[in-house]
């Protein structure tokens, strides 16, 4: 399984970015997917997850109402739409794949992609 995240960059506070995660290998549509992030000097943080069909989504309180996860099982791609960005959203964002169809916890994710840097300036 390979996961390729893209779409990071520099944005001003209040702005928006959309990250993409393209998966290859395995059967993308069978599994829940998710996003984590890690800011400099901080522990890795769960951002959110989406079930195999896209019918269920889960978000950390810190991003709820601002971030939206979606997926396109035809394109084998997951998205993270980030709105109303804040400087504290600055981090490397990682896409991850679960071994389950639905999200049950942060330990679900055994497959990790390389990160993409998001920097939010104040």
N, CA and C atoms as a LAMMPS dump frame, in Angstrom:
ITEM: TIMESTEP
0
ITEM: NUMBER OF ATOMS
366
ITEM: BOX BOUNDS ff ff ff
-5.0000000000000000e+02 5.0000000000000000e+02
-5.0000000000000000e+02 5.0000000000000000e+02
-5.0000000000000000e+02 5.0000000000000000e+02
ITEM: ATOMS id mol type element x y z
1 1 1 N 0.849 -1.184 0
2 1 2 C 0 0 0
3 1 3 C 0.887 1.238 0
4 2 1 N 0.614 2.136 -0.916
5 2 2 C 1.331 3.413 -0.946
6 2 3 C 0.32 4.548 -0.877
7 3 1 N 0.65 5.532 -0.061
8 3 2 C -0.227 6.678 0.131
9 3 3 C 0.569 7.936 -0.192
10 4 1 N 0.064 8.729 -1.1
11 4 2 C 0.767 9.933 -1.56
12 4 3 C -0.085 11.152 -1.256
13 5 1 N 0.355 11.922 -0.265
14 5 2 C -0.357 13.144 0.104
15 5 3 C 0.194 14.333 -0.664
16 6 1 N -0.683 15.261 -0.987
17 6 2 C -0.275 16.469 -1.696
18 6 3 C -1.228 17.6 -1.36
19 7 1 N -0.846 18.797 -1.77
20 7 2 C -1.72 19.943 -1.592
21 7 3 C -1.34 20.882 -0.472
22 8 1 N -0.307 20.558 0.262
23 8 2 C 0.122 21.445 1.326
24 8 3 C 0.715 22.73 0.78
25 9 1 N 0.921 23.682 1.672
26 9 2 C 1.506 24.95 1.257
27 9 3 C 1.399 25.985 2.341
28 10 1 N 1.631 27.219 1.946
29 10 2 C 1.578 28.356 2.855
30 10 3 C 0.292 29.129 2.604
31 11 1 N -0.441 29.423 3.663
32 11 2 C -1.704 30.144 3.543
33 11 3 C -1.84 31.092 4.73
34 12 1 N -2.545 32.191 4.523
35 12 2 C -2.782 33.121 5.626
36 12 3 C -3.894 32.617 6.531
37 13 1 N -3.854 33.036 7.758
38 13 2 C -4.912 32.685 8.704
39 13 3 C -6.269 33.091 8.13
40 14 1 N -7.233 32.211 8.3
41 14 2 C -8.555 32.435 7.742
42 14 3 C -8.743 31.849 6.363
43 15 1 N -7.657 31.438 5.748
44 15 2 C -7.713 30.883 4.405
45 15 3 C -8.066 29.409 4.382
46 16 1 N -8.002 28.839 3.183
47 16 2 C -8.377 27.443 2.976
48 16 3 C -7.313 26.717 2.164
49 17 1 N -7.261 25.413 2.39
50 17 2 C -6.431 24.509 1.595
51 17 3 C -7.167 23.2 1.459
52 18 1 N -6.889 22.478 0.382
53 18 2 C -7.415 21.13 0.235
54 18 3 C -6.251 20.175 0.005
55 19 1 N -6.138 19.221 0.905
56 19 2 C -5.142 18.169 0.758
57 19 3 C -5.762 16.972 0.054
58 20 1 N -4.937 16.259 -0.695
59 20 2 C -5.359 15.029 -1.348
60 20 3 C -4.45 13.899 -0.909
61 21 1 N -4.991 12.706 -0.932
62 21 2 C -4.204 11.517 -0.623
63 21 3 C -4.598 10.446 -1.625
64 22 1 N -3.675 10.118 -2.506
65 22 2 C -3.933 9.096 -3.513
66 22 3 C -3.329 7.777 -3.051
67 23 1 N -4.125 6.723 -3.088
68 23 2 C -3.697 5.413 -2.63
69 23 3 C -3.478 4.485 -3.812
70 24 1 N -2.474 3.636 -3.674
71 24 2 C -2.23 2.581 -4.655
72 24 3 C -1.881 1.306 -3.911
73 25 1 N -2.192 0.176 -4.514
74 25 2 C -2.003 -1.098 -3.833
75 25 3 C -3.157 -1.342 -2.875
76 26 1 N -3.535 -2.558 -2.685
77 26 2 C -4.666 -2.849 -1.823
78 26 3 C -5.977 -2.449 -2.482
79 27 1 N -7.053 -2.583 -1.75
80 27 2 C -8.374 -2.222 -2.267
81 27 3 C -8.85 -1.023 -1.474
82 28 1 N -8.663 0.142 -2.041
83 28 2 C -8.924 1.405 -1.345
84 28 3 C -10.334 1.448 -0.776
85 29 1 N -11.301 1.018 -1.566
86 29 2 C -12.698 1.207 -1.186
87 29 3 C -13.132 0.327 -0.018
88 30 1 N -12.317 -0.617 0.394
89 30 2 C -12.701 -1.504 1.494
90 30 3 C -12.418 -0.917 2.874
91 31 1 N -11.585 0.119 2.935
92 31 2 C -11.006 0.513 4.211
93 31 3 C -11.265 1.966 4.591
94 32 1 N -11.383 2.157 5.901
95 32 2 C -11.424 3.518 6.419
96 32 3 C -10.064 4.19 6.204
97 33 1 N -10.117 5.488 6.076
98 33 2 C -8.921 6.297 5.885
99 33 3 C -8.915 7.43 6.915
100 34 1 N -7.761 8.056 7.065
101 34 2 C -7.711 9.148 8.033
102 34 3 C -6.561 10.101 7.794
103 35 1 N -6.539 11.135 8.643
104 35 2 C -5.474 12.124 8.632
105 35 3 C -4.957 12.319 10.048
106 36 1 N -3.656 12.444 10.159
107 36 2 C -2.982 12.866 11.371
108 36 3 C -2.135 14.081 11.03
109 37 1 N -1.702 14.774 12.054
110 37 2 C -0.773 15.884 11.836
111 37 3 C 0.222 15.946 12.977
112 38 1 N 1.374 16.539 12.688
113 38 2 C 2.397 16.716 13.711
114 38 3 C 3.046 18.07 13.546
115 39 1 N 2.93 18.876 14.584
116 39 2 C 3.559 20.19 14.606
117 39 3 C 4.943 20.073 15.231
118 40 1 N 5.839 20.991 14.92
119 40 2 C 7.19 20.937 15.481
120 40 3 C 7.175 20.891 17.002
121 41 1 N 7.882 19.922 17.557
122 41 2 C 7.986 19.814 19.005
123 41 3 C 6.768 19.259 19.698
124 42 1 N 5.776 18.81 18.915
125 42 2 C 4.557 18.282 19.508
126 42 3 C 4.338 16.838 19.088
127 43 1 N 3.481 16.164 19.829
128 43 2 C 3.142 14.793 19.497
129 43 3 C 2.202 14.758 18.291
130 44 1 N 2.232 13.62 17.61
131 44 2 C 1.334 13.435 16.489
132 44 3 C -0.116 13.47 16.977
133 45 1 N -0.971 14.112 16.206
134 45 2 C -2.351 14.347 16.609
135 45 3 C -3.308 13.802 15.557
136 46 1 N -4.331 13.098 16.004
137 46 2 C -5.391 12.624 15.113
138 46 3 C -6.215 13.819 14.656
139 47 1 N -6.465 13.895 13.339
140 47 2 C -7.279 14.977 12.773
141 47 3 C -8.69 14.489 12.489
142 48 1 N -8.786 13.361 11.784
143 48 2 C -10.102 12.842 11.46
144 48 3 C -10.007 11.572 10.653
145 49 1 N -11.166 10.959 10.415
146 49 2 C -11.22 9.71 9.678
147 49 3 C -12.528 9.611 8.917
148 50 1 N -12.543 8.702 7.943
149 50 2 C -13.732 8.496 7.123
150 50 3 C -13.882 7.004 6.879
151 51 1 N -15.115 6.533 6.936
152 51 2 C -15.381 5.118 6.73
153 51 3 C -15.204 4.732 5.269
154 52 1 N -15.274 3.448 5.004
155 52 2 C -14.997 2.916 3.673
156 52 3 C -15.873 3.539 2.586
157 53 1 N -17.097 3.815 2.909
158 53 2 C -18.033 4.34 1.915
159 53 3 C -18.079 5.862 1.904
160 54 1 N -17.511 6.469 2.925
161 54 2 C -17.638 7.911 3.068
162 54 3 C -18.857 8.328 3.852
163 55 1 N -19.648 7.353 4.28
164 55 2 C -20.883 7.677 4.966
165 55 3 C -20.718 8.111 6.409
166 56 1 N -19.568 7.827 6.993
167 56 2 C -19.297 8.206 8.381
168 56 3 C -17.976 8.957 8.454
169 57 1 N -17.985 10.059 9.145
170 57 2 C -16.761 10.818 9.366
171 57 3 C -16.608 11.142 10.847
172 58 1 N -15.376 11.343 11.263
173 58 2 C -15.034 11.568 12.654
174 58 3 C -13.948 12.629 12.7
175 59 1 N -14.061 13.563 13.631
176 59 2 C -13.11 14.667 13.677
177 59 3 C -12.646 14.929 15.103
178 60 1 N -11.396 15.375 15.197
179 60 2 C -10.918 15.883 16.473
180 60 3 C -11.656 17.182 16.791
181 61 1 N -11.842 17.431 18.065
182 61 2 C -12.551 18.643 18.474
183 61 3 C -11.864 19.904 17.946
184 62 1 N -10.554 19.846 17.815
185 62 2 C -9.793 21.024 17.399
186 62 3 C -10.081 21.454 15.961
187 63 1 N -10.635 20.551 15.15
188 63 2 C -10.88 20.88 13.742
189 63 3 C -12.354 20.773 13.366
190 64 1 N -13.163 20.303 14.268
191 64 2 C -14.582 20.078 13.965
192 64 3 C -15.244 21.385 13.545
193 65 1 N -15.991 21.311 12.459
194 65 2 C -16.66 22.499 11.943
195 65 3 C -15.817 23.302 10.966
196 66 1 N -14.524 23.006 10.897
197 66 2 C -13.639 23.737 9.968
198 66 3 C -13.069 22.815 8.887
199 67 1 N -12.84 21.572 9.241
200 67 2 C -12.252 20.609 8.309
201 67 3 C -13.305 19.599 7.871
202 68 1 N -13.177 19.135 6.623
203 68 2 C -14.086 18.121 6.09
204 68 3 C -13.28 17.073 5.327
205 69 1 N -13.513 15.827 5.685
206 69 2 C -12.87 14.715 4.987
207 69 3 C -13.874 14.102 4.026
208 70 1 N -13.406 13.787 2.826
209 70 2 C -14.239 13.104 1.841
210 70 3 C -13.359 12.129 1.073
211 71 1 N -13.989 11.3 0.268
212 71 2 C -13.241 10.336 -0.517
213 71 3 C -13.942 10.059 -1.823
214 72 1 N -13.15 9.653 -2.811
215 72 2 C -13.664 9.233 -4.116
216 72 3 C -13.096 7.844 -4.369
217 73 1 N -13.928 6.833 -4.199
218 73 2 C -13.458 5.447 -4.315
219 73 3 C -13.182 5.043 -5.761
220 74 1 N -13.649 5.803 -6.711
221 74 2 C -13.313 5.536 -8.114
222 74 3 C -11.884 6.016 -8.398
223 75 1 N -11.525 7.145 -7.824
224 75 2 C -10.201 7.724 -8.023
225 75 3 C -9.185 7.258 -6.986
226 76 1 N -9.622 6.431 -6.028
227 76 2 C -8.728 5.966 -4.954
228 76 3 C -8.073 7.147 -4.229
229 77 1 N -8.86 8.141 -3.956
230 77 2 C -8.33 9.37 -3.381
231 77 3 C -9.198 9.846 -2.222
232 78 1 N -8.525 10.327 -1.184
233 78 2 C -9.185 10.939 -0.032
234 78 3 C -8.783 12.414 -0.007
235 79 1 N -9.679 13.231 0.534
236 79 2 C -9.438 14.666 0.579
237 79 3 C -9.6 15.203 1.998
238 80 1 N -8.901 16.287 2.272
239 80 2 C -9.089 17.02 3.519
240 80 3 C -9.264 18.491 3.154
241 81 1 N -10.498 18.953 3.233
242 81 2 C -10.783 20.366 2.994
243 81 3 C -10.631 21.118 4.309
244 82 1 N -9.737 22.075 4.326
245 82 2 C -9.442 22.827 5.547
246 82 3 C -9.827 24.286 5.341
247 83 1 N -10.783 24.741 6.11
248 83 2 C -11.26 26.124 6.047
249 83 3 C -10.969 26.843 7.359
250 84 1 N -11.043 28.149 7.323
251 84 2 C -10.82 28.974 8.518
252 84 3 C -9.542 28.558 9.236
253 85 1 N -8.492 28.435 8.477
254 85 2 C -7.234 27.938 9.036
255 85 3 C -6.656 28.905 10.06
256 86 1 N -6.01 28.322 11.064
257 86 2 C -5.402 29.064 12.157
258 86 3 C -3.91 28.751 12.201
259 87 1 N -3.115 29.638 12.759
260 87 2 C -1.678 29.342 12.879
261 87 3 C -1.403 28.02 13.597
262 88 1 N -2.246 27.661 14.543
263 88 2 C -2.036 26.406 15.274
264 88 3 C -2.349 25.173 14.43
265 89 1 N -2.854 25.355 13.221
266 89 2 C -3.026 24.233 12.296
267 89 3 C -1.733 23.914 11.544
268 90 1 N -0.721 24.737 11.719
269 90 2 C 0.562 24.493 11.072
270 90 3 C 1.149 23.169 11.528
271 91 1 N 1.445 22.3 10.571
272 91 2 C 1.935 20.954 10.889
273 91 3 C 2.241 20.224 9.585
274 92 1 N 2.894 19.09 9.739
275 92 2 C 2.977 18.132 8.635
276 92 3 C 1.75 17.23 8.744
277 93 1 N 1.033 17.098 7.657
278 93 2 C -0.191 16.301 7.624
279 93 3 C 0.08 14.971 6.929
280 94 1 N -0.364 13.899 7.578
281 94 2 C -0.15 12.54 7.084
282 94 3 C -1.483 11.88 6.769
283 95 1 N -1.551 11.199 5.628
284 95 2 C -2.729 10.374 5.376
285 95 3 C -2.412 8.942 5.772
286 96 1 N -3.447 8.266 6.237
287 96 2 C -3.29 6.932 6.794
288 96 3 C -4.425 6.032 6.341
289 97 1 N -4.157 4.735 6.314
290 97 2 C -5.183 3.76 5.963
291 97 3 C -5.377 2.769 7.096
292 98 1 N -6.608 2.473 7.352
293 98 2 C -6.971 1.522 8.4
294 98 3 C -6.968 0.099 7.86
295 99 1 N -6.999 -0.85 8.776
296 99 2 C -7.222 -2.239 8.408
297 99 3 C -8.685 -2.629 8.584
298 100 1 N -9.502 -1.66 8.901
299 100 2 C -10.933 -1.874 9.143
300 100 3 C -11.758 -1.016 8.19
301 101 1 N -13.034 -1.329 8.079
302 101 2 C -13.922 -0.559 7.204
303 101 3 C -14.432 0.707 7.862
304 102 1 N -14.53 0.66 9.202
305 102 2 C -15.01 1.812 9.958
306 102 3 C -13.939 2.215 10.979
307 103 1 N -13.952 3.47 11.315
308 103 2 C -13.03 3.965 12.327
309 103 3 C -13.469 3.492 13.705
310 104 1 N -12.527 2.867 14.438
311 104 2 C -12.837 2.445 15.803
312 104 3 C -11.886 3.056 16.82
313 105 1 N -10.792 3.641 16.333
314 105 2 C -9.831 4.247 17.242
315 105 3 C -8.546 4.576 16.518
316 106 1 N -7.71 5.378 17.163
317 106 2 C -6.499 5.856 16.488
318 106 3 C -5.464 4.756 16.246
319 107 1 N -5.648 3.612 16.874
320 107 2 C -4.724 2.502 16.628
321 107 3 C -5.082 1.688 15.387
322 108 1 N -6.145 2.077 14.7
323 108 2 C -6.598 1.345 13.511
324 108 3 C -5.628 1.413 12.348
325 109 1 N -4.794 2.46 12.341
326 109 2 C -4.107 2.829 11.105
327 109 3 C -2.693 2.272 11.021
328 110 1 N -2.514 1.287 10.146
329 110 2 C -1.222 0.638 9.996
330 110 3 C -0.416 1.089 8.8
331 111 1 N -1.056 1.852 7.923
332 111 2 C -0.378 2.301 6.71
333 111 3 C -0.317 3.825 6.717
334 112 1 N 0.896 4.339 6.532
335 112 2 C 1.127 5.779 6.591
336 112 3 C 1.813 6.243 5.317
337 113 1 N 1.392 7.416 4.856
338 113 2 C 2.068 8.03 3.722
339 113 3 C 3.11 9.021 4.199
340 114 1 N 3.809 9.601 3.255
341 114 2 C 4.72 10.69 3.613
342 114 3 C 3.871 11.914 3.899
343 115 1 N 4.366 12.844 4.629
344 115 2 C 3.559 13.993 5.003
345 115 3 C 3.625 15.111 3.983
346 116 1 N 2.701 16.038 4.132
347 116 2 C 2.727 17.265 3.353
348 116 3 C 2.64 18.435 4.329
349 117 1 N 3.469 19.434 4.126
350 117 2 C 3.573 20.541 5.062
351 117 3 C 2.48 21.568 4.819
352 118 1 N 1.812 21.944 5.901
353 118 2 C 0.846 23.038 5.881
354 118 3 C 1.345 24.114 6.846
355 119 1 N 1.489 25.313 6.349
356 119 2 C 1.931 26.428 7.176
357 119 3 C 0.914 27.551 7.092
358 120 1 N 0.414 27.967 8.256
359 120 2 C -0.582 29.023 8.329
360 120 3 C 0.055 30.233 8.997
361 121 1 N 0.134 31.322 8.258
362 121 2 C 0.756 32.518 8.808
363 121 3 C -0.3 33.42 9.446
364 122 1 N 0.128 34.12 10.474
365 122 2 C -0.813 34.996 11.195
366 122 3 C -0.837 36.395 10.602
